[in-house]
Amino acid sequence: MSQAPEGNSGDSYPIRTLEELGSRARDVLAANDIGTMVTAAPNLYPHMWSWDAAFVATGLSTVSVARALQELDYLVAAQWKSGMIPHIVFSDVPGYFPDVDRWGTRGVAPEGVQSSGICQPPVHATMLRRIVERATAAGGEDARLAEEFTRRTLPHWVDWHAWLRSARGGDGSGLLTIYHGWESGMDNSPRFDGPYSRVQPGDMEPFVRTDTLKVTDHSQRPSDEEYGRYLWLVQQMADVGFDDARLPAVMSFQVRDVFMSAIFAAASEDLAVLAEQFGLPEEAPQLRQWAREFRDGVDATVDEETGLARDRDVLTGEWIGPPTIAGFAPLVSTADQALLDRQLEIFEGPDWTGDPRLAFPLPASTSTTYEGLKPRQYWRGPVWPVMNWYLAHCLRRRGDRKRYHQLCEASLAQLMEGHFGEYYEPFTGEPLGSMDQSWTAAVALEWLADPGNG
């Protein structure tokens, strides 16, 4: 392989073999490990992010099942009394904005917990099931630790799903409502342009961002105008004490998130499997009911013309239809074979992984032919390695080893540049955003642990 471009890290990492790639990935996770948590990335993201931590744990389990479970343990210890698992658990490393003081969660979050006041996609049960399967196959101490951890923490994961279903998904739509684009994990995706355009910030404290000090190419990051809207939504939530019952009446951003809903459906099924296996069989029927409810809700959003799933703006009632990777939500959860086949045809077509201009046949965060494509800007065009692995994992669960192998091969080729970028320019393959990103290193280890040849 060729030597890696220098990117934002200032160093190059000439990786020539898959063994070297694995060694480098393990080094990244070790360097980002501060003992209590593996921070999301050095410098830019020095804390724990909820869905990052779930993916990081799967990667860690290829090295140490014990350390992987410790990562999830630290996250679940920050769970709020309501059942919510917050999207950031803050470390003691200063210099990140917005910090816990800006969030205003002191006195609302559990005592001793420094966290944000919103959530992220509930991939945790899916990743825990993956770790349990790996540990069970290994046997011995790994299997014992995984069983003990799962039995002990299952009530917390069930409470998490129950909170999502009641606080965010109780309207009968089969879709979860988010009150901030950050909750989707796809912060500034074109999916949210319409809802964000109607957010009019009022009076709030001035702010100084830290992300644009560390990613010096500001074209890769959201604008200051966008950031002002983000912070206004934080203030709206803080003003009502993050009270779930009061949020629908005050929030100026409310979106039924189709991709998060698909993740919830799939994870509820995974959690039901774990509940049956590890001592809470009485919870499994309810979890499977939620899985069916949200699977059907996701399928019902599909646009007959485009074949893509859609979000819905709660405040206007409008469908949200830009062609983003979230449109492939049914790949995560659907049981409808005809819909699955159509989605896969689109996924492999010229607007997505079949575009011959791509550096690697991997899905960009928006369609490569979308007029609003911005190939260097966060969720508005770049390729995200963690999404490649997650979608491939969902296909593997369906028994589609061929497509899993294809995505594995392309993804490993992309990562051989060695920086483990947060995201990648789709046409050049350049790593962008934060380098040495923990969840990118983690999914590299997942690919290497199961390269899809079986």
C-alpha positions as CSV (number, residue, x, y, z in Angstrom):
1,M,0.0,0.0,0.0
2,S,1.1,3.6,-0.5
3,Q,2.2,5.8,2.4
4,A,-0.6,7.6,4.2
5,P,-1.2,11.3,3.4
6,E,-0.3,13.6,6.3
7,G,-3.8,14.9,6.9
8,N,-4.4,16.8,10.1
9,S,-2.2,14.7,12.3
10,G,1.1,16.0,11.0
11,D,2.6,12.5,10.8
12,S,2.4,9.7,8.2
13,Y,1.9,6.0,8.9
14,P,3.2,3.8,6.1
15,I,1.1,0.7,6.6
16,R,1.9,-2.2,4.3
17,T,0.1,-5.2,5.8
18,L,-3.1,-6.0,7.6
19,E,-1.0,-7.1,10.6
20,E,0.5,-3.6,10.8
21,L,-3.0,-2.1,10.5
22,G,-4.1,-4.1,13.5
23,S,-1.1,-3.1,15.5
24,R,-1.6,0.5,14.7
25,A,-5.3,0.3,15.6
26,R,-4.5,-1.3,19.0
27,D,-1.9,1.5,19.6
28,V,-4.6,4.1,18.9
29,L,-7.0,2.6,21.5
30,A,-4.2,2.2,24.0
31,A,-3.1,5.8,23.6
32,N,-6.7,7.1,24.0
33,D,-7.3,5.0,27.1
34,I,-7.2,7.2,30.2
35,G,-8.0,4.3,32.5
36,T,-11.7,5.1,33.2
37,M,-12.6,5.4,29.5
38,V,-11.2,5.3,26.0
39,T,-11.7,8.9,24.9
40,A,-13.3,9.4,21.5
41,A,-10.2,11.0,20.1
42,P,-7.2,12.9,21.4
43,N,-7.5,16.7,21.6
44,L,-10.9,17.2,19.8
45,Y,-13.0,14.7,21.7
46,P,-11.4,14.0,25.1
47,H,-14.5,12.5,26.7
48,M,-16.8,9.4,26.3
49,W,-19.6,9.5,23.8
50,S,-22.4,7.1,24.2
51,W,-22.5,5.3,20.8
52,D,-18.8,5.7,20.3
53,A,-18.3,3.8,23.5
54,A,-20.4,0.9,22.3
55,F,-18.4,0.6,19.1
56,V,-15.1,1.1,21.0
57,A,-16.1,-1.7,23.3
58,T,-16.5,-4.2,20.4
59,G,-13.1,-3.3,19.1
60,L,-11.6,-3.6,22.6
61,S,-13.1,-7.1,22.9
62,T,-10.8,-8.3,20.2
63,V,-7.9,-7.5,22.5
64,S,-9.4,-7.8,26.0
65,V,-13.0,-8.8,26.9
66,A,-12.4,-7.5,30.4
67,R,-11.4,-4.0,29.2
68,A,-14.4,-3.9,26.7
69,L,-16.8,-4.6,29.5
70,Q,-15.2,-2.0,31.7
71,E,-15.9,0.5,29.0
72,L,-19.6,-0.3,29.0
73,D,-19.7,-0.4,32.8
74,Y,-18.4,3.2,33.0
75,L,-21.0,4.3,30.5
76,V,-23.9,2.6,32.2
77,A,-22.8,4.0,35.6
78,A,-23.7,7.5,34.2
79,Q,-27.3,6.4,33.4
80,W,-29.9,8.9,34.7
81,K,-32.7,7.8,37.1
82,S,-35.1,8.1,34.2
83,G,-33.2,5.4,32.3
84,M,-31.6,7.8,29.8
85,I,-28.0,7.1,29.0
86,P,-26.4,10.5,28.2
87,H,-24.6,11.2,25.0
88,I,-21.4,12.5,26.7
89,V,-19.8,11.4,30.0
90,F,-17.2,14.0,30.7
91,S,-13.7,13.2,31.8
92,D,-11.5,15.6,33.8
93,V,-9.7,16.8,30.7
94,P,-10.5,20.5,30.2
95,G,-10.9,22.4,27.0
96,Y,-13.9,20.9,25.3
97,F,-17.0,23.0,24.5
98,P,-19.8,22.8,25.4
99,D,-18.7,21.5,28.8
100,V,-20.8,20.3,31.7
101,D,-21.4,23.8,32.9
102,R,-22.8,24.9,29.6
103,W,-25.1,21.9,29.6
104,G,-26.5,22.8,33.0
105,T,-27.0,19.2,34.1
106,R,-25.5,19.5,37.6
107,G,-28.2,18.6,40.0
108,V,-30.2,16.9,37.3
109,A,-27.8,14.1,36.4
110,P,-27.0,11.6,39.1
111,E,-24.7,12.7,41.9
112,G,-21.1,12.5,40.9
113,V,-21.9,12.2,37.2
114,Q,-20.8,14.9,34.8
115,S,-22.8,14.5,31.6
116,S,-24.7,16.1,28.8
117,G,-28.5,16.1,28.9
118,I,-29.4,14.3,25.7
119,C,-28.9,10.8,24.3
120,Q,-27.5,9.1,21.2
121,P,-28.5,6.0,19.1
122,P,-29.0,2.9,21.2
123,V,-26.5,0.6,19.6
124,H,-25.4,-0.7,23.0
125,A,-27.4,-4.0,23.2
126,T,-26.3,-4.9,19.7
127,M,-22.7,-4.3,20.5
128,L,-23.0,-6.1,23.9
129,R,-24.5,-9.2,22.1
130,R,-21.5,-9.1,19.7
131,I,-19.0,-9.0,22.7
132,V,-20.9,-11.8,24.5
133,E,-20.8,-14.0,21.4
134,R,-17.0,-13.4,21.1
135,A,-16.5,-14.1,24.8
136,T,-18.6,-17.2,24.7
137,A,-16.7,-18.6,21.8
138,A,-13.4,-18.0,23.6
139,G,-14.7,-19.7,26.7
140,G,-12.9,-19.7,30.1
141,E,-12.5,-16.4,31.9
142,D,-13.8,-14.3,29.0
143,A,-17.1,-16.2,29.0
144,R,-17.4,-15.9,32.7
145,L,-16.8,-12.2,32.7
146,A,-19.3,-11.6,29.9
147,E,-22.0,-13.6,31.6
148,E,-21.5,-11.9,35.0
149,F,-21.5,-8.4,33.4
150,T,-24.6,-9.1,31.3
151,R,-26.6,-10.5,34.2
152,R,-25.6,-7.6,36.4
153,T,-26.3,-4.8,33.8
154,L,-29.3,-6.2,32.0
155,P,-31.8,-4.2,34.1
156,H,-30.0,-1.0,33.1
157,W,-30.2,-1.8,29.4
158,V,-33.9,-2.7,29.7
159,D,-34.5,0.6,31.5
160,W,-32.7,2.4,28.7
161,H,-34.9,0.9,26.1
162,A,-38.0,1.5,28.2
163,W,-37.1,5.2,28.5
164,L,-36.6,5.5,24.8
165,R,-40.0,3.9,24.2
166,S,-41.8,6.0,26.7
167,A,-40.1,9.4,26.6
168,R,-39.2,9.4,22.9
169,G,-41.4,6.8,21.1
170,G,-44.7,6.7,22.8
171,D,-46.8,8.5,20.2
172,G,-47.7,5.4,18.2
173,S,-45.6,6.3,15.1
174,G,-43.0,3.6,15.6
175,L,-40.4,6.3,15.5
176,L,-38.2,7.9,18.1
177,T,-38.3,11.7,18.5
178,I,-35.1,13.6,18.9
179,Y,-34.8,17.2,20.2
180,H,-31.3,17.9,18.9
181,G,-29.4,16.8,15.8
182,W,-26.6,15.7,18.1
183,E,-28.9,12.9,19.4
184,S,-29.0,11.3,15.9
185,G,-25.2,11.0,15.9
186,M,-25.3,12.6,12.5
187,D,-25.1,16.2,13.8
188,N,-25.3,18.5,10.7
189,S,-26.7,16.1,8.2
190,P,-28.9,17.6,5.4
191,R,-31.7,15.6,7.0
192,F,-31.9,18.4,9.6
193,D,-31.6,21.5,7.4
194,G,-35.3,22.2,7.4
195,P,-36.0,21.7,11.1
196,Y,-32.8,23.7,12.0
197,S,-33.8,26.6,9.7
198,R,-36.8,27.1,12.0
199,V,-34.7,27.3,15.1
200,Q,-34.4,31.0,16.1
201,P,-31.9,31.5,18.9
202,G,-32.9,33.9,21.6
203,D,-30.6,35.5,24.2
204,M,-27.9,33.3,25.4
205,E,-24.3,33.5,26.7
206,P,-21.6,34.1,24.2
207,F,-19.5,31.1,23.3
208,V,-16.0,30.2,22.0
209,R,-15.8,27.0,20.1
210,T,-12.9,24.6,20.6
211,D,-13.4,22.3,17.6
212,T,-12.4,24.9,15.0
213,L,-9.2,25.5,17.0
214,K,-8.2,21.9,16.5
215,V,-9.5,21.1,13.0
216,T,-8.0,24.1,11.3
217,D,-9.8,23.5,8.0
218,H,-13.1,25.0,9.1
219,S,-14.8,23.8,5.9
220,Q,-14.9,20.4,7.6
221,R,-16.9,21.6,10.6
222,P,-20.4,23.1,11.1
223,S,-20.6,26.9,10.8
224,D,-20.9,29.3,13.7
225,E,-24.5,30.0,12.7
226,E,-25.3,26.2,13.0
227,Y,-23.5,26.1,16.3
228,G,-25.6,28.9,17.7
229,R,-28.7,26.9,16.9
230,Y,-27.2,23.8,18.6
231,L,-26.5,25.8,21.8
232,W,-30.0,27.4,21.8
233,L,-31.5,23.9,21.8
234,V,-29.3,23.0,24.8
235,Q,-30.5,26.1,26.6
236,Q,-34.1,25.3,25.9
237,M,-33.7,21.9,27.5
238,A,-31.7,23.2,30.4
239,D,-34.4,25.9,31.1
240,V,-36.9,23.1,31.8
241,G,-34.5,21.0,33.7
242,F,-34.4,18.4,30.9
243,D,-37.8,17.3,32.0
244,D,-39.1,14.7,29.5
245,A,-42.7,15.7,30.0
246,R,-42.0,19.4,29.3
247,L,-39.7,19.1,26.3
248,P,-42.5,18.6,23.6
249,A,-44.0,22.0,24.6
250,V,-40.8,24.0,24.5
251,M,-38.4,22.5,21.9
252,S,-38.1,24.3,18.6
253,F,-36.5,21.2,17.0
254,Q,-38.4,17.9,17.0
255,V,-37.7,15.2,14.5
256,R,-38.8,11.6,14.3
257,D,-35.5,10.0,13.5
258,V,-35.8,7.0,11.2
259,F,-32.2,5.7,11.5
260,M,-32.2,5.9,15.3
261,S,-35.5,4.1,15.3
262,A,-34.1,1.3,13.1
263,I,-31.2,1.0,15.5
264,F,-33.7,0.8,18.4
265,A,-35.7,-1.9,16.6
266,A,-32.6,-4.1,16.0
267,A,-31.1,-3.5,19.4
268,S,-34.4,-4.4,21.1
269,E,-34.3,-7.8,19.4
270,D,-30.7,-8.2,20.5
271,L,-31.6,-7.2,24.0
272,A,-34.4,-9.8,24.0
273,V,-31.9,-12.5,23.1
274,L,-29.6,-11.4,25.9
275,A,-32.6,-11.3,28.4
276,E,-33.5,-14.9,27.5
277,Q,-30.0,-16.1,27.8
278,F,-29.0,-14.3,31.0
279,G,-31.9,-14.3,33.4
280,L,-34.6,-11.9,32.4
281,P,-36.8,-13.9,30.1
282,E,-39.9,-12.1,31.2
283,E,-38.6,-9.0,29.5
284,A,-38.1,-10.6,26.1
285,P,-41.8,-10.4,24.9
286,Q,-42.0,-6.7,25.5
287,L,-38.6,-6.1,23.9
288,R,-39.7,-8.0,20.8
289,Q,-43.0,-6.1,20.6
290,W,-41.0,-2.9,20.6
291,A,-38.7,-4.3,17.9
292,R,-41.8,-5.1,15.7
293,E,-43.4,-1.8,16.4
294,F,-40.3,0.2,15.4
295,R,-39.4,-2.0,12.5
296,D,-42.9,-1.4,11.0
297,G,-42.6,2.3,11.8
298,V,-39.3,2.6,9.9
299,D,-40.7,0.6,6.9
300,A,-43.7,3.0,6.7
301,T,-41.5,6.0,6.1
302,V,-40.0,4.7,2.8
303,D,-40.7,7.0,-0.1
304,E,-42.1,4.9,-2.9
305,E,-40.4,7.1,-5.5
306,T,-36.9,7.1,-4.1
307,G,-36.9,3.9,-2.2
308,L,-35.3,5.6,0.8
309,A,-36.6,5.9,4.4
310,R,-37.4,9.4,5.7
311,D,-37.5,11.3,8.9
312,R,-40.5,13.5,9.8
313,D,-40.5,17.0,11.2
314,V,-42.9,16.7,14.2
315,L,-43.6,20.5,14.3
316,T,-44.6,20.8,10.6
317,G,-45.7,17.3,9.9
318,E,-43.5,17.3,6.8
319,W,-41.5,14.3,5.5
320,I,-37.7,15.0,5.4
321,G,-36.3,13.5,2.2
322,P,-32.7,14.5,1.3
323,P,-30.8,11.4,0.1
324,T,-28.6,10.6,3.1
325,I,-27.2,7.4,4.5
326,A,-30.1,7.4,7.0
327,G,-32.4,6.5,4.1
328,F,-31.0,3.0,4.4
329,A,-32.5,2.5,7.9
330,P,-34.4,-0.6,6.6
331,L,-31.1,-2.4,6.0
332,V,-30.8,-2.3,9.8
333,S,-34.2,-3.5,10.8
334,T,-36.7,-4.5,8.1
335,A,-38.2,-8.0,7.8
336,D,-39.7,-7.2,4.3
337,Q,-37.5,-9.0,1.7
338,A,-38.8,-7.0,-1.2
339,L,-37.9,-3.7,0.6
340,L,-34.5,-5.1,1.6
341,D,-33.8,-6.1,-2.1
342,R,-34.8,-2.7,-3.3
343,Q,-32.7,-0.9,-0.7
344,L,-29.7,-3.1,-1.6
345,E,-30.2,-2.3,-5.3
346,I,-30.1,1.5,-4.5
347,F,-27.2,1.1,-2.1
348,E,-25.1,-0.6,-4.8
349,G,-26.3,1.8,-7.6
350,P,-24.7,4.8,-9.2
351,D,-25.8,7.3,-6.5
352,W,-24.1,5.4,-3.8
353,T,-21.5,2.7,-3.6
354,G,-21.7,2.1,-7.4
355,D,-20.5,5.6,-8.3
356,P,-17.3,5.0,-10.3
357,R,-15.7,8.2,-9.0
358,L,-15.5,6.9,-5.5
359,A,-12.0,6.2,-4.1
360,F,-13.5,3.0,-2.5
361,P,-17.0,1.5,-3.0
362,L,-18.3,2.7,0.3
363,P,-21.4,4.7,1.2
364,A,-21.0,8.5,1.6
365,S,-23.0,10.2,4.2
366,T,-25.1,11.7,1.5
367,S,-25.7,10.5,-2.1
368,T,-22.7,11.3,-4.3
369,T,-25.1,12.8,-6.9
370,Y,-27.0,15.0,-4.4
371,E,-26.8,18.7,-5.3
372,G,-26.1,19.6,-1.7
373,L,-23.2,17.2,-1.4
374,K,-20.2,18.6,0.5
375,P,-17.6,15.9,0.4
376,R,-15.4,17.4,3.1
377,Q,-17.9,18.6,5.6
378,Y,-18.8,16.2,8.5
379,W,-22.1,14.4,7.8
380,R,-22.8,16.3,4.6
381,G,-20.8,14.0,2.3
382,P,-17.8,12.2,3.8
383,V,-17.6,8.4,4.3
384,W,-17.7,7.3,7.9
385,P,-15.9,4.0,8.6
386,V,-18.1,3.2,11.6
387,M,-21.2,3.4,9.4
388,N,-19.6,1.0,6.9
389,W,-19.0,-1.5,9.6
390,Y,-22.4,-1.1,11.3
391,L,-24.3,-1.6,8.1
392,A,-22.1,-4.5,7.1
393,H,-22.7,-6.0,10.6
394,C,-26.5,-5.8,10.0
395,L,-26.1,-7.5,6.6
396,R,-24.0,-10.3,8.2
397,R,-26.7,-10.8,10.7
398,R,-29.0,-11.6,7.8
399,G,-26.5,-14.1,6.5
400,D,-25.3,-11.9,3.6
401,R,-21.6,-12.8,3.9
402,K,-20.9,-11.8,0.3
403,R,-21.8,-8.1,0.9
404,Y,-20.1,-8.1,4.3
405,H,-16.9,-9.3,2.7
406,Q,-17.2,-6.7,-0.1
407,L,-17.6,-3.9,2.4
408,C,-14.8,-5.4,4.6
409,E,-12.3,-5.4,1.7
410,A,-13.1,-1.9,0.7
411,S,-13.0,-0.6,4.2
412,L,-9.7,-2.2,5.1
413,A,-8.2,-0.7,1.9
414,Q,-9.5,2.7,2.9
415,L,-8.0,2.4,6.4
416,M,-4.6,1.4,5.2
417,E,-3.6,5.1,5.0
418,G,-3.1,4.7,8.7
419,H,-4.6,7.8,10.3
420,F,-8.0,6.3,11.5
421,G,-9.7,9.5,10.5
422,E,-13.1,10.5,11.9
423,Y,-14.4,10.5,8.3
424,Y,-13.0,10.4,4.7
425,E,-13.4,12.4,1.5
426,P,-15.3,10.0,-0.7
427,F,-13.6,10.7,-4.0
428,T,-9.9,11.1,-2.9
429,G,-9.9,8.9,0.2
430,E,-8.3,11.7,2.3
431,P,-8.8,11.3,6.1
432,L,-10.6,14.3,7.6
433,G,-11.8,15.6,10.9
434,S,-10.1,14.2,14.0
435,M,-7.3,11.7,13.5
436,D,-6.7,8.6,15.7
437,Q,-10.4,8.3,16.2
438,S,-11.2,5.5,18.7
439,W,-14.2,4.1,17.0
440,T,-12.5,4.0,13.6
441,A,-9.6,2.0,15.2
442,A,-12.2,-0.2,16.9
443,V,-14.1,-1.1,13.7
444,A,-10.7,-1.8,12.0
445,L,-10.1,-4.4,14.7
446,E,-13.6,-5.8,14.1
447,W,-13.0,-6.1,10.4
448,L,-9.6,-7.8,11.0
449,A,-11.2,-10.2,13.6
450,D,-13.8,-11.4,11.1
451,P,-12.8,-10.4,7.6
452,G,-15.8,-12.0,6.0
453,N,-14.2,-15.0,4.4
454,G,-16.4,-17.5,6.2
